[in-house]
Amino acid sequence: MVMAGGTVRAEQVGATRELILTAAERLFAERGVYAVSNRQVSEAAGQGNNAAVGYHFGTKADLVRAIIRKHAAPVEEIRTRLLAATGDSTDVRDWVGCLVRPVPEHLGALGSPTWYARFCAQVMTDPALRPIMVEESLSSPSLRQILDGLERCLPELPAEVRAERGDMVRHLILHMSAERERALAEGARTPRANWHDAATGLVDAVVGMWLAPVTSGS
């Protein structure tokens, strides 16, 4: 009987944590992380206790990390599958596909509405929270392999151009996904019919960005 009671309690705690994560992700995506209080998250999650967020997750940074980790496993599965299919390819487009497609595919599988792309955009533009996202992303073994594979296929570029284009690529992937997600949530028209096609457009743009000519300074 004790074990049964413990199981029920664990299930209740798990369900409460999931409600809080979902509510926090939505509110952070729509309003910004620091514009949302723990009280607002608790209320949106249907929790009468306003201390529920702190009890289950600790600090706001801990809550942000938990949201990231909630999505990390399915995204990692997609990356691993794409990586296996790419093998030892020397085609830049194959490696860019591995880099671009996992999150859009994950969002497509979630159905609509989603909030994760906008949540990521909010976190990555916050100086205090950005390191959490970077740290969690770089903990992915498959992402490291993808970045290494892409690096081997890229043309010779000056170091400053390579760094600049890397920043451009990150911004494009992050903010185009967030923009599409916002449009879908608002029922607005989108250039592409679905997440798969949106990812294809992103792959085209990113490949073009990496392979674009370099104009020397005057």
C-alpha positions, 0 to 999 in steps of 0.5 A: 500500500505504501508503494502504491501511495508513493506511485500515485504521489510521484504521478501527481508530482510529474503531472504538476511539473508538466503543467508548469513547464507547459504554462511557463513555455507558453508565457515566456514565448509570448511575453518574455522570460522576465516579464512573467512572474512565478505567480503568473506561471503557477496561475496559468498552470492551475496551481493554487499554491503560488510557490509551486514553481519554486518548489518544483524547479527552483530558480527561473534559470532552473525552469528555463533549463528544464523547458530546454531539456523537455524538448532535447530528447526528441530533437536529439533523436531526430538529429541522430537519425539524420546524422546516420543517414548523412554518413560520410557525405562531403555535400554541404547541403547534407550537413546543413540539413542535419543542422536545420531540420531537427527543430522544425520536424519536432515542432511539426510533430507537436501539432499547433500551437507550439511555443518552443521556437519563440521561447528559444528566441527569447532565451537566446536574446537574453544575456543572462539566459543565453549561456544556458541554451548554449551549454545545453545545445553543446551537450548534444553529441550529435550536434557536435558531430554535425558541426564537425561534418559541416566544418569539413565541407565548407569552402576556405573562408577568412576566419572573420567571415566564417565567424560572421556567417556562423552568427548569421546562420544561427540568427536565421534558423532561430528567428525564422522558426520563431516567426513561422511559429508566431504566424501559425499561432495567430492564424496568419499566412505563411510562405510555406505550407508546413514545417518540412517545407519551411525547413527546406527553405531554410536549408536553401538559404543557409547553404547559399549563405555559406557558399556565397562569394566573399567581397574583399574590403576596399 
